[in-house]
């Protein structure tokens, strides 16, 4: 595996309103995230990044209470408008406790759109921290992660996908998008491989 130049861990949409099956508008996604134990694996990765002083970034959805800027121009947009889910100030937007956020973590929120770079400070914050490689985790491999990976590539970042730290709306959908789309945009690895690479590079610098 080649080196990770100035890496950051990016955690996509790991929020109670998505991961809690009783709250989520996508029960399949919540069930997949739970069965794949992605929160536990992401928490381990986050600890490895924090120990080394590397950025941990939470990309979250946080719609305005008045729903300004939201449009029913996609199924996801229409569903969010109808359900009034993921609204700022509600329990939906909370990040699961095992993931933090810790005081030094970066939280990048968006009120509109479907991907993490749209209308947010994500790119500016990554560049401020001189990040060159983004290690993607979270949900979903159907929409948010392919969009995030493509936009990261367009902005010149190297992209790594920690596959066992991600989930889609079904096992079949996850496998399709990882193998047919995400592999074209990112190096697909496991959480253990990421930790091993971080340890190896830390040792080489010491």
Backbone as CSV, one residue per row, in Angstrom:
resi,resn,N_x,N_y,N_z,CA_x,CA_y,CA_z,C_x,C_y,C_z
1,UNK,0.847,-1.181,0.000,0.000,0.000,0.000,0.887,1.237,0.000
2,UNK,0.614,2.203,-0.867,1.408,3.415,-0.921,1.104,4.304,0.276
3,UNK,1.970,5.289,0.506,1.864,6.110,1.706,0.654,7.036,1.638
4,UNK,0.253,7.501,2.831,-0.807,8.499,2.942,-0.129,9.836,3.209
5,UNK,-0.201,10.746,2.263,0.429,12.042,2.440,-0.527,12.981,3.159
6,UNK,-0.128,13.468,4.344,-0.914,14.418,5.138,-2.375,13.981,5.213
7,UNK,-2.650,12.866,5.903,-4.014,12.308,5.885,-4.956,12.952,6.900
8,UNK,-6.244,12.863,6.593,-7.316,13.222,7.528,-8.369,12.126,7.462
9,UNK,-8.992,11.860,8.601,-10.116,10.925,8.639,-11.396,11.717,8.446
10,UNK,-12.208,11.320,7.481,-13.478,11.984,7.205,-14.612,11.002,7.504
11,UNK,-15.479,11.387,8.439,-16.597,10.541,8.870,-17.876,11.135,8.298
12,UNK,-18.506,10.412,7.401,-19.668,10.917,6.668,-20.992,10.519,7.311
13,UNK,-21.754,11.512,7.737,-23.164,11.379,8.120,-23.432,10.321,9.183
14,UNK,-22.487,10.132,10.091,-22.730,9.218,11.213,-23.464,10.001,12.301
15,UNK,-24.795,9.969,12.217,-25.664,10.739,13.096,-26.832,9.867,13.527
16,UNK,-27.393,10.198,14.702,-28.456,9.371,15.268,-29.654,9.247,14.332
17,UNK,-30.003,10.305,13.633,-31.158,10.268,12.744,-30.972,9.404,11.517
18,UNK,-29.759,8.927,11.304,-29.457,8.024,10.196,-29.132,6.626,10.704
19,UNK,-28.388,6.544,11.803,-27.913,5.249,12.289,-28.863,4.560,13.266
20,UNK,-29.737,5.315,13.916,-30.702,4.733,14.854,-31.903,4.222,14.064
21,UNK,-32.099,2.911,14.054,-33.157,2.310,13.236,-34.541,2.848,13.574
22,UNK,-34.765,3.251,14.819,-36.078,3.756,15.210,-36.312,5.181,14.729
23,UNK,-35.252,5.897,14.395,-35.374,7.281,13.941,-35.132,7.426,12.445
24,UNK,-34.342,6.537,11.871,-33.847,6.709,10.513,-34.955,6.617,9.474
25,UNK,-34.844,7.465,8.443,-35.765,7.361,7.312,-35.331,6.235,6.377
26,UNK,-34.175,5.645,6.630,-33.695,4.504,5.843,-33.356,3.368,6.802
27,UNK,-34.361,2.551,7.110,-34.136,1.469,8.074,-33.086,0.485,7.566
28,UNK,-33.042,0.277,6.249,-32.048,-0.637,5.686,-30.634,-0.150,5.934
29,UNK,-30.417,1.140,5.774,-29.095,1.710,6.009,-28.711,1.591,7.484
30,UNK,-29.645,1.896,8.368,-29.373,1.776,9.806,-29.037,0.340,10.180
31,UNK,-29.781,-0.603,9.626,-29.529,-2.013,9.927,-28.174,-2.464,9.398
32,UNK,-27.810,-2.013,8.205,-26.513,-2.369,7.637,-25.366,-1.777,8.453
33,UNK,-25.513,-0.527,8.862,-24.470,0.112,9.668,-24.270,-0.639,10.977
34,UNK,-25.378,-1.062,11.587,-25.281,-1.804,12.848,-24.680,-3.182,12.637
35,UNK,-25.142,-3.899,11.622,-24.654,-5.266,11.413,-23.184,-5.292,11.013
36,UNK,-22.711,-4.236,10.381,-21.305,-4.151,9.973,-20.427,-3.523,11.056
37,UNK,-21.051,-3.096,12.173,-20.319,-2.521,13.314,-19.419,-1.364,12.908
38,UNK,-19.944,-0.489,12.051,-19.067,0.562,11.524,-18.714,1.612,12.577
39,UNK,-19.614,1.891,13.518,-19.297,2.909,14.522,-18.089,2.490,15.353
40,UNK,-18.044,1.236,15.756,-16.923,0.752,16.554,-15.614,0.832,15.782
41,UNK,-15.646,0.454,14.503,-14.420,0.504,13.709,-13.981,1.943,13.450
42,UNK,-14.946,2.815,13.160,-14.593,4.215,12.932,-14.019,4.834,14.201
43,UNK,-14.588,4.493,15.353,-14.075,5.018,16.621,-12.614,4.621,16.813
44,UNK,-12.289,3.382,16.450,-10.892,2.927,16.566,-9.992,3.734,15.633
45,UNK,-10.441,3.956,14.413,-9.657,4.760,13.476,-9.485,6.183,13.991
46,UNK,-10.563,6.756,14.501,-10.493,8.127,15.008,-9.460,8.243,16.121
47,UNK,-9.413,7.249,17.014,-8.409,7.273,18.078,-6.999,7.249,17.490
48,UNK,-6.803,6.423,16.472,-5.479,6.328,15.847,-5.070,7.655,15.215
49,UNK,-6.008,8.348,14.594,-5.698,9.651,13.997,-5.426,10.686,15.081
50,UNK,-6.262,10.713,16.117,-6.088,11.729,17.165,-4.761,11.553,17.900
51,UNK,-4.390,10.319,18.190,-3.124,10.051,18.896,-1.952,10.655,18.134
52,UNK,-2.043,10.649,16.822,-0.963,11.151,15.983,-1.137,12.619,15.618
53,UNK,-2.146,13.270,16.180,-2.372,14.679,15.896,-2.899,14.949,14.503
54,UNK,-3.532,13.948,13.891,-4.078,14.090,12.538,-5.547,14.474,12.603
55,UNK,-6.041,15.225,11.614,-7.418,15.720,11.669,-8.466,14.609,11.594
56,UNK,-9.504,14.780,12.408,-10.706,13.947,12.342,-11.858,14.887,12.015
57,UNK,-12.535,14.614,10.913,-13.563,15.514,10.397,-14.915,14.804,10.364
58,UNK,-15.918,15.405,10.992,-17.283,14.893,10.963,-18.081,15.715,9.952
59,UNK,-18.562,15.069,8.898,-19.408,15.739,7.910,-20.854,15.380,8.219
60,UNK,-21.637,16.380,8.637,-22.991,16.100,9.104,-24.032,16.886,8.327
61,UNK,-25.257,16.357,8.373,-26.437,17.043,7.833,-27.089,17.796,8.971
62,UNK,-27.447,19.057,8.725,-28.065,19.868,9.754,-28.995,20.872,9.071
63,UNK,-30.204,20.409,8.708,-31.146,21.274,7.995,-31.630,22.412,8.883
64,UNK,-31.885,23.540,8.272,-32.464,24.668,9.014,-33.885,24.328,9.464
65,UNK,-34.302,24.808,10.631,-35.674,24.539,11.081,-36.739,25.040,10.109
66,UNK,-36.442,26.132,9.374,-37.414,26.648,8.403,-37.284,25.976,7.042
67,UNK,-36.365,25.008,6.917,-36.118,24.234,5.697,-35.679,25.099,4.519
68,UNK,-35.178,26.277,4.791,-34.703,27.158,3.718,-33.603,26.478,2.922
69,UNK,-33.702,26.594,1.596,-32.709,26.019,0.711,-32.935,24.570,0.349
70,UNK,-33.881,23.913,1.009,-34.161,22.517,0.688,-35.167,22.450,-0.461
71,UNK,-34.932,21.533,-1.386,-35.778,21.418,-2.571,-36.221,19.972,-2.768
72,UNK,-37.449,19.776,-3.274,-37.925,18.412,-3.547,-37.517,17.939,-4.944
73,UNK,-36.288,18.267,-5.348,-35.847,17.946,-6.713,-35.122,16.606,-6.800
74,UNK,-35.209,15.818,-5.738,-34.718,14.444,-5.738,-35.568,13.679,-4.733
75,UNK,-35.501,12.357,-4.803,-36.252,11.556,-3.833,-35.775,11.849,-2.417
76,UNK,-34.462,11.958,-2.238,-33.924,12.222,-0.909,-34.348,13.595,-0.397
77,UNK,-34.340,14.579,-1.293,-34.768,15.920,-0.901,-36.228,15.956,-0.512
78,UNK,-37.064,15.306,-1.301,-38.499,15.279,-1.006,-38.773,14.546,0.299
79,UNK,-38.043,13.454,0.540,-38.237,12.685,1.751,-37.813,13.495,2.985
80,UNK,-36.709,14.237,2.867,-36.251,15.053,3.992,-37.238,16.164,4.304
81,UNK,-37.798,16.782,3.277,-38.801,17.831,3.487,-40.042,17.267,4.165
82,UNK,-40.497,16.124,3.711,-41.726,15.537,4.243,-41.542,15.064,5.685
83,UNK,-40.406,14.452,5.975,-40.199,13.887,7.308,-39.692,14.908,8.317
84,UNK,-39.176,16.048,7.808,-38.550,17.068,8.665,-37.440,16.456,9.516
85,UNK,-36.752,15.484,8.967,-35.658,14.830,9.686,-34.373,15.639,9.567
86,UNK,-33.411,15.318,10.400,-32.075,15.912,10.382,-32.109,17.433,10.514
87,UNK,-32.982,17.912,11.391,-33.129,19.347,11.613,-32.220,19.810,12.734
88,UNK,-31.553,20.936,12.528,-30.654,21.493,13.540,-31.379,21.641,14.871
89,UNK,-30.690,21.289,15.938,-31.265,21.416,17.268,-32.051,20.217,17.746
90,UNK,-32.208,19.189,16.887,-32.924,17.978,17.273,-31.946,16.839,17.526
91,UNK,-32.455,15.770,18.149,-31.603,14.610,18.440,-31.114,13.927,17.169
92,UNK,-31.803,14.133,16.047,-31.398,13.501,14.792,-29.961,13.825,14.410
93,UNK,-29.535,15.055,14.654,-28.235,15.492,14.134,-27.071,15.090,15.028
94,UNK,-27.361,14.517,16.203,-26.296,14.175,17.159,-25.368,13.114,16.592
95,UNK,-24.093,13.249,16.904,-23.078,12.270,16.543,-23.014,11.219,17.646
96,UNK,-23.009,9.930,17.326,-22.933,8.899,18.367,-21.739,9.116,19.293
97,UNK,-21.958,8.937,20.582,-20.929,9.234,21.588,-19.582,8.564,21.323
98,UNK,-19.534,7.305,20.840,-18.220,6.695,20.610,-17.360,7.439,19.580
99,UNK,-18.002,8.259,18.746,-17.266,8.975,17.698,-16.863,10.381,18.106
100,UNK,-17.380,10.862,19.221,-17.064,12.224,19.640,-18.243,13.148,19.423
101,UNK,-17.999,14.350,18.936,-16.683,14.836,18.535,-15.825,15.255,19.719
102,UNK,-14.526,15.017,19.596,-13.565,15.502,20.567,-13.283,16.976,20.304
103,UNK,-12.763,17.704,21.299,-12.569,19.154,21.126,-11.747,19.542,19.898
104,UNK,-10.745,18.746,19.549,-9.904,19.099,18.403,-10.487,18.656,17.065
105,UNK,-11.580,17.887,17.073,-12.195,17.437,15.823,-12.799,18.619,15.070
106,UNK,-12.963,18.428,13.789,-13.609,19.415,12.925,-15.012,18.909,12.598
107,UNK,-16.019,19.776,12.749,-17.387,19.427,12.378,-17.805,20.334,11.228
108,UNK,-18.095,19.733,10.081,-18.523,20.471,8.896,-19.968,20.103,8.596
109,UNK,-20.869,21.068,8.733,-22.291,20.765,8.557,-22.829,21.413,7.291
110,UNK,-23.848,20.761,6.736,-24.504,21.336,5.564,-26.006,21.351,5.784
111,UNK,-26.652,22.394,5.276,-28.096,22.546,5.412,-28.826,22.116,4.153
112,UNK,-28.134,22.095,3.032,-28.755,21.765,1.746,-27.823,20.858,0.954
113,UNK,-28.364,20.296,-0.126,-27.546,19.470,-1.004,-27.369,18.061,-0.475
114,UNK,-26.646,17.254,-1.242,-26.525,15.829,-0.947,-25.108,15.371,-0.638
115,UNK,-24.125,16.246,-0.786,-22.746,15.809,-0.590,-21.984,16.780,0.301
116,UNK,-20.902,16.288,0.890,-20.236,16.984,1.991,-19.507,18.260,1.590
117,UNK,-19.084,18.395,0.348,-18.385,19.607,-0.068,-19.355,20.737,-0.438
118,UNK,-20.620,20.395,-0.681,-21.556,21.388,-1.208,-21.954,22.399,-0.121
119,UNK,-21.614,23.657,-0.340,-22.034,24.727,0.552,-21.461,24.634,1.957
120,UNK,-20.297,24.007,2.113,-19.707,23.834,3.446,-18.274,24.372,3.463
121,UNK,-17.675,24.351,4.655,-16.280,24.773,4.806,-15.309,23.595,4.722
122,UNK,-15.767,22.444,4.260,-14.937,21.243,4.284,-13.632,21.430,3.536
123,UNK,-13.680,21.898,2.299,-12.468,22.057,1.502,-11.521,23.058,2.164
124,UNK,-12.062,24.168,2.640,-11.218,25.185,3.281,-10.540,24.636,4.529
125,UNK,-11.267,23.869,5.332,-10.687,23.323,6.560,-9.620,22.277,6.254
126,UNK,-9.868,21.431,5.257,-8.853,20.446,4.879,-7.581,21.137,4.395
127,UNK,-7.730,22.155,3.585,-6.556,22.861,3.069,-5.846,23.635,4.180
128,UNK,-6.606,24.178,5.116,-6.017,24.878,6.257,-5.119,23.939,7.057
129,UNK,-5.517,22.673,7.138,-4.717,21.667,7.852,-3.714,20.963,6.934
130,UNK,-3.580,21.460,5.711,-2.618,20.937,4.729,-2.836,19.448,4.439
131,UNK,-4.082,19.062,4.382,-4.433,17.663,4.098,-4.257,17.371,2.617
132,UNK,-3.687,16.221,2.319,-3.550,15.770,0.930,-4.314,14.467,0.677
133,UNK,-4.496,13.658,1.731,-5.181,12.368,1.602,-6.380,12.342,2.535
134,UNK,-7.556,12.002,2.000,-8.739,11.854,2.837,-9.091,10.374,2.944
135,UNK,-9.261,9.912,4.172,-9.659,8.524,4.443,-11.148,8.560,4.772
136,UNK,-11.960,8.007,3.885,-13.407,8.123,4.001,-14.012,6.960,4.781
137,UNK,-14.956,7.307,5.651,-15.717,6.324,6.422,-17.153,6.824,6.537
138,UNK,-18.039,5.953,7.039,-19.409,6.373,7.316,-20.406,5.894,6.289
139,UNK,-21.417,6.707,6.074,-22.526,6.350,5.182,-22.821,7.508,4.225
140,UNK,-23.458,7.185,3.126,-23.727,5.853,2.634,-22.917,5.600,1.382
141,UNK,-22.668,4.310,1.120,-21.962,3.968,-0.109,-22.866,4.097,-1.333
142,UNK,-24.161,4.345,-1.119,-25.072,4.578,-2.247,-24.900,5.973,-2.843
143,UNK,-24.848,7.001,-1.970,-24.916,8.384,-2.454,-23.798,9.253,-1.881
144,UNK,-23.767,9.427,-0.564,-22.878,10.420,0.041,-21.409,10.126,-0.212
145,UNK,-20.985,8.876,-0.047,-19.568,8.561,-0.189,-19.079,8.601,-1.642
146,UNK,-19.833,8.074,-2.620,-19.388,8.279,-4.002,-19.305,9.756,-4.375
147,UNK,-20.286,10.546,-3.916,-20.254,11.978,-4.186,-19.065,12.648,-3.536
148,UNK,-18.792,12.284,-2.284,-17.671,12.860,-1.556,-16.355,12.484,-2.227
149,UNK,-16.224,11.220,-2.605,-14.988,10.764,-3.249,-14.755,11.486,-4.566
150,UNK,-15.797,11.605,-5.381,-15.652,12.262,-6.680,-15.267,13.728,-6.510
151,UNK,-15.911,14.407,-5.588,-15.610,15.819,-5.375,-14.214,16.002,-4.780
152,UNK,-13.778,15.067,-3.947,-12.424,15.141,-3.404,-11.382,14.962,-4.510
153,UNK,-11.611,13.989,-5.386,-10.700,13.773,-6.511,-10.643,15.022,-7.387
154,UNK,-11.789,15.620,-7.674,-11.826,16.834,-8.495,-11.046,17.980,-7.870
155,UNK,-10.933,17.974,-6.536,-10.211,19.036,-5.836,-8.750,18.694,-5.598
156,UNK,-8.303,17.549,-6.104,-6.890,17.211,-6.043,-6.460,16.366,-4.866
157,UNK,-7.410,15.890,-4.056,-7.053,15.037,-2.923,-6.866,13.594,-3.371
158,UNK,-5.988,12.869,-2.688,-5.942,11.417,-2.809,-7.018,10.856,-1.890
159,UNK,-7.702,9.816,-2.324,-8.839,9.287,-1.574,-8.615,7.821,-1.226
160,UNK,-8.848,7.509,0.052,-8.787,6.138,0.552,-10.152,5.833,1.160
161,UNK,-10.699,4.678,0.865,-11.967,4.242,1.442,-11.705,3.097,2.409
162,UNK,-11.997,3.315,3.695,-11.915,2.231,4.676,-13.221,1.444,4.582
163,UNK,-13.247,0.446,3.722,-14.499,-0.206,3.310,-15.277,-0.819,4.467
164,UNK,-14.592,-1.409,5.441,-15.310,-2.033,6.542,-15.769,-1.018,7.594
165,UNK,-15.570,0.254,7.302,-16.092,1.354,8.129,-17.211,2.088,7.403
166,UNK,-17.813,1.445,6.403,-18.864,2.068,5.608,-20.047,1.120,5.461
167,UNK,-21.187,1.677,5.049,-22.385,0.864,4.823,-23.267,1.539,3.791
168,UNK,-24.094,0.701,3.145,-25.097,1.192,2.201,-26.476,0.744,2.637
169,UNK,-27.455,0.990,1.796,-28.841,0.690,2.157,-29.139,-0.803,2.171
170,UNK,-28.276,-1.584,1.542,-28.377,-3.051,1.583,-27.000,-3.612,1.298
171,UNK,-26.805,-4.884,1.616,-25.519,-5.513,1.332,-25.229,-5.520,-0.161
172,UNK,-26.286,-5.729,-0.958,-26.119,-5.763,-2.413,-25.740,-4.388,-2.959
173,UNK,-26.422,-3.355,-2.477,-26.115,-1.999,-2.938,-24.690,-1.617,-2.547
174,UNK,-24.308,-1.944,-1.322,-22.955,-1.632,-0.859,-21.912,-2.285,-1.756
175,UNK,-22.078,-3.563,-2.019,-21.106,-4.275,-2.850,-21.041,-3.675,-4.251
176,UNK,-22.194,-3.334,-4.811,-22.218,-2.773,-6.167,-21.463,-1.453,-6.222
177,UNK,-21.780,-0.529,-5.323,-21.173,0.801,-5.396,-19.687,0.768,-5.047
178,UNK,-19.295,-0.082,-4.114,-17.869,-0.176,-3.787,-17.086,-0.700,-4.978
179,UNK,-17.569,-1.763,-5.597,-16.798,-2.414,-6.655,-16.956,-1.751,-8.016
180,UNK,-18.104,-1.143,-8.272,-18.350,-0.566,-9.590,-18.098,0.938,-9.669
181,UNK,-18.053,1.622,-8.534,-17.848,3.065,-8.581,-16.710,3.529,-7.683
182,UNK,-16.781,3.205,-6.401,-15.791,3.735,-5.481,-14.377,3.250,-5.782
183,UNK,-14.239,2.018,-6.280,-12.907,1.523,-6.637,-12.272,2.312,-7.778
184,UNK,-13.090,3.019,-8.543,-12.565,3.854,-9.621,-12.032,5.183,-9.097
185,UNK,-12.415,5.540,-7.877,-12.084,6.851,-7.325,-11.135,6.788,-6.142
186,UNK,-11.079,5.653,-5.459,-10.359,5.570,-4.185,-9.606,4.255,-4.076
187,UNK,-8.585,4.249,-3.215,-7.953,2.997,-2.806,-8.844,2.375,-1.743
188,UNK,-9.317,1.181,-1.971,-10.233,0.509,-1.047,-9.417,-0.404,-0.142
189,UNK,-9.487,-0.133,1.161,-8.696,-0.857,2.150,-9.575,-1.176,3.352
190,UNK,-8.973,-1.772,4.375,-9.676,-2.039,5.632,-9.186,-1.082,6.710
191,UNK,-9.942,-1.011,7.811,-9.525,-0.184,8.937,-8.171,-0.637,9.472
192,UNK,-7.954,-1.942,9.558,-6.675,-2.454,10.054,-5.525,-2.011,9.159
193,UNK,-5.745,-1.995,7.869,-4.691,-1.546,6.955,-4.389,-0.067,7.145
194,UNK,-5.411,0.741,7.406,-5.181,2.161,7.655,-4.356,2.350,8.926
195,UNK,-4.736,1.657,10.008,-4.006,1.780,11.266,-2.559,1.324,11.093
196,UNK,-2.361,0.237,10.394,-1.002,-0.266,10.161,-0.166,0.740,9.383
197,UNK,-0.770,1.354,8.374,-0.056,2.357,7.584,0.300,3.578,8.433
198,UNK,-0.633,4.026,9.259,-0.349,5.168,10.134,0.797,4.837,11.087
199,UNK,0.770,3.628,11.651,1.829,3.210,12.580,3.171,3.149,11.850
200,UNK,3.177,2.601,10.655,4.421,2.471,9.896,4.999,3.849,9.579
201,UNK,4.147,4.769,9.176,4.629,6.101,8.804,5.067,6.892,10.030
202,UNK,4.387,6.682,11.167,4.809,7.332,12.416,6.182,6.825,12.838
203,UNK,6.400,5.511,12.715,7.677,4.915,13.083,8.801,5.411,12.183
204,UNK,8.495,5.591,10.895,9.503,6.038,9.953,9.951,7.464,10.238
205,UNK,9.048,8.274,10.792,9.386,9.669,11.102,10.119,9.824,12.425
206,UNK,9.993,8.808,13.307,10.598,8.938,14.640,12.061,8.503,14.662
